[in-house]
């Protein structure tokens, strides 16, 4: 009896858990909320931030002074002398301390190079964020597009169902041939296929977005909301190019790499200089020598190795980074020009759709449907009008999706969000 009660309680708890999970409230994110979740959870973005901290740790190492050296010794232990019972009577303890003094601002140059490496890491992280935000916005827009397509295909499916119901009634009263009704009825397959495909695309788009957000919400309970429309751009191409040249993190990274290569060359020249080693030694010896102290300075003779290879290497690296910086500058302008041209072309295609073609297609569909219902239009005209309206509406929705993708590309090429 006790075991039966335990099983019953377990089953009830399991059923309650399943019911609670199925009734979870939908999680609907705006673009700003999705971006905030992305910045807090995306593992690639979070891992990139660790690179900056690692580079800052390298700054500590770069500015450290050389460690002094200390030597302690015990000398003149006579094990095989004429007096083997007194082996330590002439022994003495001595010590030596030396320190390498770095000249030509080597520490300062190492620190400057390390700090410039940190600045490069910061710019690289900004560029990583720019790329990931572009992917996030693209995934977000694809969800909005898929939702719009689902809405259009559902509306078209409901419309064709109404038309089929009307024509079924006409068939029943003998006002329509069965073959004509069947030709209309079979068109529903295409509408149903469009609707099912749109639902699959919506679910796939949500899964892609959740992967970027590292969101484990059940897909059926996850959704986004945002404006799915277009506005005519008012910003000019020269303004976009100017913003991009000042905002693109990859261009800034190229400029910082050029400055670091110059600092590295100065450091390599400084490393080719001679650094003296200052030393002090002392000892306490038995009489009559007693205690002494001494000083020394050691200069390495840079006869063969004057760091020639590293000097040449860093000098060549300056020229290489200068060319990479010029290439980055060209790439930025190319990206902006290409993205802006795509955006303008998409807007030009959208304008007549919104102001003219959508309404014309709807009027044609409704007029032909009315005419066909009253015997003034052929079945072929009726089917063509239905297809033209469906294609026109889907083309418009896809063009709005292309517009949002083009806006995202422009913002990506500029380096920050300039078009909402």
Backbone torsions as a table, in degrees:
resi	resn	phi	psi	omega
1	UNK	NA	-40.2	179.9
2	UNK	-67.2	-39.1	178.1
3	UNK	-65.2	-38.6	178.6
4	UNK	-63.3	-40.4	178.3
5	UNK	-65.1	-38.2	-180.0
6	UNK	-65.5	-42.5	179.3
7	UNK	-64.9	-39.1	179.5
8	UNK	-63.9	-42.6	178.9
9	UNK	-64.8	-41.0	179.3
10	UNK	-63.0	-43.4	179.1
11	UNK	-63.4	-40.3	178.7
12	UNK	-65.6	-40.5	178.6
13	UNK	-65.1	-40.4	178.8
14	UNK	-63.9	-43.6	179.1
15	UNK	-64.1	-39.4	178.7
16	UNK	-65.2	-38.5	178.4
17	UNK	-64.4	-43.9	178.5
18	UNK	-62.8	-41.4	179.5
19	UNK	-65.4	-39.8	179.2
20	UNK	-66.0	-38.6	179.9
21	UNK	-67.5	-37.8	-179.5
22	UNK	-71.3	-21.6	-178.4
23	UNK	-103.9	21.1	178.8
24	UNK	-62.3	137.5	177.9
25	UNK	-66.6	143.6	-178.9
26	UNK	-65.8	139.5	176.8
27	UNK	-99.4	109.6	-176.0
28	UNK	-111.5	120.9	-176.0
29	UNK	-110.2	137.1	166.7
30	UNK	-82.0	173.8	179.8
31	UNK	-62.8	-42.7	-179.2
32	UNK	-64.6	-39.3	178.0
33	UNK	-66.7	-40.4	177.9
34	UNK	-63.5	-39.7	178.7
35	UNK	-65.7	-40.0	178.6
36	UNK	-64.7	-42.9	178.0
37	UNK	-63.5	-40.0	179.6
38	UNK	-62.0	-46.0	-179.2
39	UNK	-65.4	-29.3	-178.3
40	UNK	-85.3	-24.5	-169.8
41	UNK	-119.5	-23.5	-172.8
42	UNK	-64.0	121.6	-174.7
43	UNK	-67.3	-34.1	179.1
44	UNK	-64.6	-41.1	179.6
45	UNK	-68.3	-41.1	-180.0
46	UNK	-68.0	-37.9	178.1
47	UNK	-66.2	-35.7	179.0
48	UNK	-63.0	-32.7	179.3
49	UNK	-65.4	-28.3	179.2
50	UNK	-65.5	-27.9	179.1
51	UNK	-62.6	-36.6	178.5
52	UNK	-65.5	-43.8	178.7
53	UNK	-63.8	-37.2	176.8
54	UNK	-63.3	-41.4	180.0
55	UNK	-66.3	-37.0	176.9
56	UNK	-65.3	-34.3	176.5
57	UNK	-65.9	-33.9	177.4
58	UNK	-65.8	-26.8	177.2
59	UNK	-63.1	-36.7	179.0
60	UNK	-62.8	-46.4	-179.8
61	UNK	-63.1	-39.7	-175.5
62	UNK	-63.2	-30.9	-174.4
63	UNK	-97.7	6.8	179.0
64	UNK	-70.8	143.5	175.1
65	UNK	-80.9	156.4	174.6
66	UNK	-63.4	145.5	178.3
67	UNK	-76.3	138.2	172.7
68	UNK	-71.0	157.8	178.2
69	UNK	-112.4	139.7	177.1
70	UNK	-127.7	136.5	179.8
71	UNK	-125.8	128.5	176.5
72	UNK	-120.8	136.8	-178.0
73	UNK	-144.5	161.3	176.7
74	UNK	-133.0	112.9	-169.9
75	UNK	-119.2	170.2	176.1
76	UNK	61.5	43.5	171.7
77	UNK	-88.0	113.7	-172.6
78	UNK	-100.5	95.6	-178.7
79	UNK	-82.2	-26.6	-174.9
80	UNK	-121.5	43.3	179.2
81	UNK	-88.3	-178.1	178.6
82	UNK	-68.9	-17.0	179.2
83	UNK	-123.1	81.3	-174.7
84	UNK	-67.5	-13.2	179.5
85	UNK	-84.0	-6.8	178.4
86	UNK	-129.9	69.3	-175.7
87	UNK	-73.2	-18.2	-174.8
88	UNK	-105.6	5.9	-172.1
89	UNK	-69.4	-23.3	176.0
90	UNK	-106.9	3.2	-178.1
91	UNK	-75.3	160.3	178.4
92	UNK	-150.4	157.5	178.3
93	UNK	-102.0	137.0	177.8
94	UNK	-134.1	160.7	178.6
95	UNK	-145.4	156.0	-179.4
96	UNK	-144.5	137.2	175.9
97	UNK	-128.2	130.1	176.5
98	UNK	-136.1	156.4	-175.7
99	UNK	-145.3	131.1	178.8
100	UNK	-83.9	124.1	178.5
101	UNK	-100.1	117.8	-178.8
102	UNK	-87.0	127.1	-178.8
103	UNK	-101.5	176.0	173.3
104	UNK	59.8	31.6	173.3
105	UNK	58.9	40.3	-178.6
106	UNK	-63.3	-44.6	-179.5
107	UNK	-62.2	-44.5	-179.3
108	UNK	-62.6	-39.6	179.2
109	UNK	-69.8	-37.6	175.9
110	UNK	-62.8	-41.9	178.9
111	UNK	-64.7	-42.4	179.0
112	UNK	-62.0	-41.2	179.0
113	UNK	-65.4	-40.3	179.5
114	UNK	-67.1	-39.7	178.0
115	UNK	-66.2	-37.9	176.5
116	UNK	-66.6	-33.4	174.6
117	UNK	-64.0	-37.2	176.7
118	UNK	-65.7	-41.8	177.6
119	UNK	-61.7	-38.9	177.2
120	UNK	-64.9	-40.4	177.9
121	UNK	-62.7	-38.6	177.9
122	UNK	-64.5	-43.9	178.7
123	UNK	-66.3	-38.2	177.6
124	UNK	-64.5	-37.6	176.7
125	UNK	-66.1	-39.5	176.9
126	UNK	-63.4	-38.3	178.7
127	UNK	-70.2	-37.9	174.3
128	UNK	-60.8	-43.3	178.4
129	UNK	-62.9	-39.7	178.2
130	UNK	-60.9	-43.6	179.6
131	UNK	-67.0	-43.1	-178.7
132	UNK	-69.5	-37.8	176.9
133	UNK	-65.1	-36.0	175.4
134	UNK	-60.8	-45.7	178.2
135	UNK	-63.8	-39.1	179.5
136	UNK	-64.7	-46.7	-179.4
137	UNK	-63.9	-37.6	177.9
138	UNK	-63.1	-43.2	178.1
139	UNK	-65.5	-39.9	178.1
140	UNK	-62.6	-44.6	179.8
141	UNK	-65.4	-35.2	179.3
142	UNK	-66.9	-32.9	174.5
143	UNK	-66.6	-44.5	177.8
144	UNK	-60.9	-41.9	178.7
145	UNK	-63.9	-44.9	-179.6
146	UNK	-63.1	-38.7	177.3
147	UNK	-63.7	-41.1	179.4
148	UNK	-64.9	-40.6	179.5
149	UNK	-66.0	-40.2	176.6
150	UNK	-60.1	-42.9	178.6
151	UNK	-62.3	-42.4	-179.4
152	UNK	-67.8	-46.0	-178.1
153	UNK	-67.3	-33.6	176.6
154	UNK	-67.7	-42.1	178.2
155	UNK	-63.2	-42.2	178.5
156	UNK	-65.3	-37.6	178.8
157	UNK	-65.9	-41.1	177.8
158	UNK	-65.5	-37.0	-180.0
159	UNK	-66.0	-45.3	-177.9
160	UNK	-68.0	-31.0	176.2
161	UNK	-63.9	-39.5	177.2
162	UNK	-65.5	-41.7	179.0
163	UNK	-64.1	-40.9	179.1
164	UNK	-64.0	-40.6	178.7
165	UNK	-62.4	-40.8	179.1
166	UNK	-64.7	-46.3	-177.9
167	UNK	-71.6	-26.5	175.1
168	UNK	-65.6	-38.1	176.9
169	UNK	-67.1	-39.1	176.3
170	UNK	-62.7	-39.6	177.9
171	UNK	-63.7	-38.9	-177.5
172	UNK	-64.5	-38.1	-177.9
173	UNK	-88.7	1.3	177.0
174	UNK	85.4	15.9	-179.6
175	UNK	-90.7	5.1	-174.3
176	UNK	-152.7	141.0	177.3
177	UNK	-73.5	146.0	-178.7
178	UNK	-61.8	-38.0	-177.9
179	UNK	-65.8	-35.1	176.6
180	UNK	-67.1	-40.9	177.4
181	UNK	-62.8	-41.5	-179.8
182	UNK	-64.7	-36.0	178.8
183	UNK	-66.8	-34.1	176.2
184	UNK	-73.5	-43.0	-177.2
185	UNK	-62.8	-36.2	-177.3
186	UNK	-70.8	-19.4	177.0
187	UNK	-66.0	-20.7	-179.2
188	UNK	-62.7	-25.3	179.9
189	UNK	-59.1	-41.9	-179.5
190	UNK	-67.0	-41.0	178.3
191	UNK	-64.4	-42.3	178.2
192	UNK	-64.4	-41.2	178.3
193	UNK	-62.5	-42.1	177.5
194	UNK	-60.3	-41.9	-177.9
195	UNK	-67.2	-45.1	-179.9
196	UNK	-65.7	-41.3	178.0
197	UNK	-63.1	-39.8	178.9
198	UNK	-64.0	-38.6	178.6
199	UNK	-65.9	-40.6	177.3
200	UNK	-64.1	-43.0	178.8
201	UNK	-62.8	-37.5	178.4
202	UNK	-64.9	-44.6	-179.8
203	UNK	-64.5	-41.6	178.6
204	UNK	-63.2	-42.2	179.2
205	UNK	-63.4	-39.4	177.5
206	UNK	-64.1	-41.4	179.9
207	UNK	-62.7	-42.5	178.5
208	UNK	-61.9	-41.9	-179.6
209	UNK	-67.2	-41.6	179.6
210	UNK	-64.2	-33.0	178.0
211	UNK	-64.1	-40.4	177.7
212	UNK	-68.4	-33.8	-179.1
213	UNK	-84.1	-7.6	-173.1
214	UNK	54.2	40.9	-176.7
215	UNK	-98.4	127.4	-177.7
216	UNK	-102.9	14.7	175.9
217	UNK	-64.2	137.7	174.9
218	UNK	-52.8	137.2	-173.6
219	UNK	-58.5	-35.5	-180.0
220	UNK	-67.1	-20.9	-179.8
221	UNK	-101.6	7.5	-177.7
222	UNK	-110.8	137.1	179.7
223	UNK	-156.8	166.3	176.7
224	UNK	-131.6	161.6	176.3
225	UNK	-139.5	146.3	180.0
226	UNK	178.6	167.4	-178.2
227	UNK	-76.5	125.5	177.9
228	UNK	-112.4	83.2	-178.0
229	UNK	-160.1	179.3	179.4
230	UNK	-128.4	154.9	173.4
231	UNK	-130.8	147.1	179.8
232	UNK	-69.1	132.9	-178.7
233	UNK	-70.8	141.6	179.6
234	UNK	-115.9	-8.3	-178.0
235	UNK	-87.0	141.1	-176.5
236	UNK	-90.7	157.4	-178.7
237	UNK	-60.8	-44.7	178.7
238	UNK	-58.8	-35.8	178.3
239	UNK	-66.1	-40.2	178.1
240	UNK	-63.8	-41.5	179.7
241	UNK	-64.5	-39.6	178.9
242	UNK	-64.3	-42.7	179.0
243	UNK	-65.0	-41.5	-177.6
244	UNK	-63.7	-40.5	-179.0
245	UNK	-65.9	-21.8	179.3
246	UNK	-102.3	-16.6	-172.7
247	UNK	-112.1	-21.4	-174.7
248	UNK	-66.4	119.7	-177.4
249	UNK	-69.0	-29.4	179.1
250	UNK	-70.2	-33.1	174.7
251	UNK	-68.8	-41.2	176.6
252	UNK	-62.5	-38.3	177.9
253	UNK	-63.6	-39.6	178.3
254	UNK	-64.9	-40.5	177.6
255	UNK	-65.1	-40.7	179.6
256	UNK	-68.2	-35.2	177.2
257	UNK	-64.8	-35.9	176.8
258	UNK	-65.5	-43.6	178.3
259	UNK	-65.0	-38.5	179.1
260	UNK	-66.4	-37.6	178.9
261	UNK	-63.5	-34.1	176.4
262	UNK	-67.8	-41.5	177.2
263	UNK	-64.5	-40.5	178.9
264	UNK	-63.5	-33.9	177.1
265	UNK	-68.1	-41.5	176.3
266	UNK	-61.3	-39.0	179.0
267	UNK	-66.5	-39.4	179.6
268	UNK	-66.5	-35.2	175.6
269	UNK	-66.0	-43.4	178.9
270	UNK	-64.3	-36.0	179.1
271	UNK	-68.2	-18.0	176.5
272	UNK	-81.7	-4.7	179.4
273	UNK	-86.0	167.4	-177.1
274	UNK	-91.0	131.8	177.4
275	UNK	-111.0	122.2	180.0
276	UNK	-78.9	154.1	174.6
277	UNK	-115.7	117.6	-180.0
278	UNK	-93.4	134.9	-178.0
279	UNK	-132.5	155.3	174.6
280	UNK	-140.1	132.5	179.3
281	UNK	-133.4	157.6	-179.7
282	UNK	-156.9	161.5	-178.2
283	UNK	-157.5	152.3	172.5
284	UNK	-115.2	110.7	-175.0
285	UNK	-112.4	157.5	178.1
286	UNK	-66.9	160.5	178.9
287	UNK	-57.8	145.9	8.9
288	UNK	-92.6	4.0	-175.4
289	UNK	-78.9	-37.2	179.5
290	UNK	59.5	-134.1	-170.9
291	UNK	-106.5	142.9	175.5
292	UNK	-141.0	163.3	175.2
293	UNK	-140.0	144.9	-177.8
294	UNK	-142.8	164.0	-179.6
295	UNK	-130.6	151.5	179.1
296	UNK	-148.7	156.3	173.6
297	UNK	-133.5	128.5	-178.8
298	UNK	-115.1	128.2	177.2
299	UNK	-116.4	118.7	172.9
300	UNK	-70.3	140.9	179.9
301	UNK	-89.6	106.6	-178.7
302	UNK	-81.8	67.9	-177.7
303	UNK	-84.4	-45.4	-175.8
304	UNK	-103.4	-50.7	-176.6
305	UNK	-96.5	105.5	175.1
306	UNK	-119.4	26.6	178.7
307	UNK	62.2	35.2	-175.7
308	UNK	-63.3	-41.8	-176.6
309	UNK	-64.3	-43.3	-179.0
310	UNK	-68.9	-34.5	176.4
311	UNK	-61.3	-45.6	-179.8
312	UNK	-67.7	-40.1	179.6
313	UNK	-59.4	-48.8	-178.9
314	UNK	-69.0	-30.6	177.2
315	UNK	-67.0	-42.1	176.8
316	UNK	-66.1	-35.8	-178.9
317	UNK	-64.4	-30.9	176.0
318	UNK	-61.7	-46.8	-179.5
319	UNK	-66.2	-37.5	178.6
320	UNK	-63.7	-45.8	-179.5
321	UNK	-68.1	-30.4	175.8
322	UNK	-64.5	-41.8	178.8
323	UNK	-67.5	-39.0	178.1
324	UNK	-65.3	-35.5	177.8
325	UNK	-65.9	-41.8	177.8
326	UNK	-64.6	-39.2	178.0
327	UNK	-64.2	-39.6	178.2
328	UNK	-63.9	-38.4	179.1
329	UNK	-63.1	-44.1	178.2
330	UNK	-64.7	-41.4	-179.2
331	UNK	-63.0	-39.7	179.6
332	UNK	-61.3	-49.5	-179.2
333	UNK	-64.1	-38.4	178.2
334	UNK	-63.3	-44.5	-179.4
335	UNK	-61.4	-43.8	-178.8
336	UNK	-65.3	-46.9	-178.8
337	UNK	-61.0	-44.2	-178.5
338	UNK	-65.9	-45.2	-179.2
339	UNK	-65.1	-39.6	-179.4
340	UNK	-66.7	-38.4	178.6
341	UNK	-64.0	-41.0	177.7
342	UNK	-63.7	-41.9	179.6
343	UNK	-63.2	-46.9	180.0
344	UNK	-61.1	-41.3	-179.8
345	UNK	-63.5	-41.5	-179.7
346	UNK	-65.5	-41.2	179.3
347	UNK	-63.7	-41.1	179.3
348	UNK	-63.6	-33.2	177.0
349	UNK	-73.5	-33.1	-176.5
350	UNK	-74.4	-35.1	-174.7
351	UNK	-53.6	-54.0	-179.0
352	UNK	-67.6	-28.9	177.9
353	UNK	-61.8	-48.9	-175.4
354	UNK	-71.9	-37.7	-174.6
355	UNK	-88.9	-17.6	-170.4
356	UNK	-139.5	-59.7	-166.6
357	UNK	-65.9	-39.9	-179.2
358	UNK	-61.2	-46.2	-179.3
359	UNK	-67.4	-39.5	178.8
360	UNK	-63.5	-43.4	-179.6
361	UNK	-63.6	-39.7	178.7
362	UNK	-65.7	-42.9	179.9
363	UNK	-64.1	-41.0	179.1
364	UNK	-63.1	-44.7	179.7
365	UNK	-60.2	-48.8	-177.8
366	UNK	-65.7	-39.8	-178.7
367	UNK	-66.2	-46.3	-179.6
368	UNK	-66.0	-37.3	178.2
369	UNK	-62.9	-42.9	178.7
370	UNK	-65.5	-43.6	-179.2
371	UNK	-64.6	-41.0	-179.6
372	UNK	-65.9	-37.8	179.4
373	UNK	-64.3	-24.5	-178.5
374	UNK	-108.8	14.6	173.4
375	UNK	79.0	13.2	-177.5
376	UNK	-99.7	1.6	179.4
377	UNK	-140.5	151.9	-178.7
378	UNK	-81.2	164.2	177.4
379	UNK	-63.9	-37.4	179.8
380	UNK	-62.8	-42.0	177.0
381	UNK	-62.7	-39.3	179.9
382	UNK	-63.0	-47.6	-179.2
383	UNK	-66.1	-39.4	178.4
384	UNK	-63.8	-39.7	179.6
385	UNK	-64.8	-40.1	177.4
386	UNK	-62.7	-45.1	-178.5
387	UNK	-66.2	-41.2	-179.3
388	UNK	-63.6	-40.8	179.2
389	UNK	-66.1	-44.4	179.9
390	UNK	-60.9	-44.9	-179.4
391	UNK	-66.2	-40.9	-179.2
392	UNK	-63.9	-44.1	-178.3
393	UNK	-67.4	-42.1	177.8
394	UNK	-66.5	-37.4	176.7
395	UNK	-62.1	-39.8	179.2
396	UNK	-65.0	-45.4	179.4
397	UNK	-61.1	-43.8	179.3
398	UNK	-66.3	-33.3	176.6
399	UNK	-67.8	-37.8	175.0
400	UNK	-62.9	-40.4	175.0
401	UNK	-61.5	-39.6	176.8
402	UNK	-65.5	-36.0	176.9
403	UNK	-63.1	-45.9	179.3
404	UNK	-63.1	-38.0	177.1
405	UNK	-65.6	-38.8	179.1
406	UNK	-67.2	-39.5	176.2
407	UNK	-62.0	-42.8	178.2
408	UNK	-61.9	-39.2	179.3
409	UNK	-66.8	-38.7	177.7
410	UNK	-64.1	-47.0	178.8
411	UNK	-61.3	-38.2	178.4
412	UNK	-65.7	-42.7	-178.3
413	UNK	-70.6	-29.1	179.4
414	UNK	-79.5	-34.4	179.1
415	UNK	107.5	-6.3	175.0
416	UNK	-159.1	168.3	-175.0
417	UNK	-78.8	109.4	179.1
418	UNK	-109.2	-20.4	177.3
419	UNK	-122.8	122.5	-178.0
420	UNK	-75.4	NA	NA
